[in-house]
Amino acid sequence: MKIFVTGAAGFIGSNFVRRILENSDNEITVFDLLTYAGSMSTIEDLKKNSRFHFVHGDICDEALVADAMLGHSAVVHFAAESHVDRSIYEPDVFIKTNCYGTNVLCKVAQKLGVERFIHISTDEVYGSVLEGSSLETDTLAPRSPYSASKASSDLIALSYYTTYHLPITIVRSTNNYGPFQFPEKIIPLFTTNLLDNIKVPLYGDGKNIRDWCHVSDNCSAIETVLEAGQTGEIYNVGAGNEINNVHLTQMLLDLTNKDESMIKFVDDRAGHDRRYSVNTEKIRALGWNPNVSLEDGLSNTVKWYADNRSWWEKFKTSS
């Protein structure tokens, strides 16, 4: 199978491609614009694989997408502007990439007769969930330009399933962490700060709750959906590791041998959702289960950043 993967010079996409190349004989084409969060250094090790191909391009460029996607039987669409803080100050970029770009990909895939289209989304489309866990059928209630653009892209993708019978399946995952995550998100930011003996900026009271899923578990879930998921369906992915940001920070302090004096509480982010939580019974019925505990995952992640300064230092210097 030839798989067209957008945004795979970034965090989750690069880990997914690495997994597919290691575990199958599938051929992969990575299509990526190489914005600030996407880098050839992230996929440098994959270039020697004869089943790996790279195309530098913008998902909003219909002609280039059509040329690059031709001959592929499946699309896995990771490409997105994804940092909530940036979306607050640059919402236009998020709407263009996440909405218009998704429309272009669906339009081209429909014309080319792609057999599988996996659209990668987020639990943030459900909005803040104070009690219980979100089902795939719940009403969407996004509260930031980022999550609104992702909710919109979900609806665009599903409209192509209903109207044009494009075989769309959507994956909505909780917060991911692991190797190759750009150091603007909380775990790599805090980890790299602590490795450099720099205080970590904790929003508000630090009581916001997230479910942390190791990227390897999320990638195995996406692979499961690619192989066994039903078209027109949505699958939530979560690891059941709900903790608040104070607890998460304390775990990172312990792993880097630092104390609470390294925490700097800062003004909360505008519209900061209090809690995300998803029900994962649907994807577990396909046979998927998470394998990485939060303790092991964080320990391995901190070690990876400690061992791979050459990868992340240039990003922090330029940010």
Order of alpha helices (4+ residues) and beta strands (2+ residues): beta-alpha-beta-beta-alpha-beta-alpha-alpha-alpha-beta-alpha-beta-beta-alpha-beta-beta-alpha-beta-beta-alpha-beta-alpha-alpha-alpha
